[in-house]
């Protein structure tokens, strides 16, 4: 498997991760939840106190798969390039719009990215992803914004 550089130029979504408390149950020692326990046991192997079940309070990072299924295949409409976003942030590029170029294209083409091209790409992006962006804001990410720019990532 080889890794190749990809160049992206165009509109993309930038957002901050949102966190949520766990939704399941966890087994813990009643006297000290930090004790390591055997989850199949009824009593703590460290102190002998009864093991109880409680709501899992471990925070977790929400992601695009936390959006309800009735929204369609949102995860198929965006790609998250690795190594581009800062810690705590996510960058999503559209799988359905122009903007992805491989190294051969970069070396052989001149790209004219004037304000009219930018405006046309924005219109196309919003037409395709306006509802998707609303879902991202509602269910999984904070501070969802659109940006125009260029970056290199590896696929």
Buried (B, 14 or more C-beta within 10 A) or exposed (E): EEEEEBBBBBBBBBBBBBEEEEEEEBBBBBEEEEBEBEEEEEBBEEEEBEBBEEEBEEEEEBBBEEBEEEBEEBBEBBBBBEEBBEEEEBBBBBEEBBBBBEEEEBEEEEEEEEEEBBEEBBEBBEEBBEEBBEBBBEBBBEEBEEEBEEBBBEE
